[in-house]
Amino acid sequence: MKTVEVDWVGVEERLPHEGAAVLGAVTCRYPDGEDVWLVLPMHFRRIHPDESTGAEIRNVFIDADDVLRKPYGGGTEEQVTHWAEYPCLPGTAVRQIVGDEVRSAIAAARRD
């Protein structure tokens, strides 16, 4: 097994590019009052339309369940303190391969 290092970026340093799929370090509080800090997959939107009100929400992280989280210090109960890009696929320098190249890329990675 190969180790992957993750470079975390603080939300106060900079935010991801529009539409970026990232890992987010999320802080929140469980209903029993216990503080939590965990990693979740999500994507980032510079402008996200609120379908219920029509308002535009700026700079928001969205998880697979469509939960919206603002950068730390923002106005949501759960906030993102840091973010990181997904690692590259095994044996490659890319995060996505589509089409005919998939099988050969997997075969090459399995040989390594």
Secondary structure, 3 states (H helix, E strand, C coil): CCCCCCCCEECCCCCCCCCCEEEEEEEEECCCCCEEEEEEEEEEEEEEECCCCCCEEEEEEEECCCCEEEECCCCCCCEEEEEEECCCCCCCCCCCCCCCHHHHHHHHHHHC
